[in-house]
C-alpha cells in the first residue's frame, strides 16, 4: 500500500519548507546567528544544516554517492534566505530525478548508516521539523510569536 506518491510527498515537504522560511523571517537580524541556549547552535546555523541535509539526501539518492559537503557559512538573514531561494529553484529538478528503484535501494552512507533511501527522505523532513521546533523555542524565549505551525 502506498501512502503518498512522490508528488504528494514533495508537496508535503514544500509546506514544511515554507514554514521554515517564515520561521527564519520571524527572527530579528541580530538574533538569528547569535541567540542560542547553552550548548545548542543558533537557529541560523540550524537552518543552514536543514539545507545541507536536503542537498546531501537528494544528491545521495540520485547518485548513490554519499558525500557531505559543507558550504561557506552564511552570516546574515538575507544570505540565508537567498540560500533557501536558490535551493528552492534547484530542488524540483532533483526530486524529478528520483526513481522508484533508487528510493527502494538500501545503502550505507558515509557516516555508516544503512537505510532505505525512501526512509532518508522521511528523515530529511523529520530533521527540518526538529530544528524548526528549536527555532520556535528560541523565538518564544526572545518574547516573539513563532508562525502558526499548521499554516503551511
Buried (B, 14 or more C-beta within 10 A) or exposed (E): EEEEEBEEBBEEBBBBBBBBBBBBEBBEEEBBBEBBEEEEBBBBBBBBBBBBBBBBBBBBBBEEEBEEEEEEEBEEBEBBBEBBEEBEEEBEEBBEEBEEEBBEBEBEBEEEEEBEBBEBBBBBBEBBEEBBBBBBEBBEEEEEEBBEBEEB
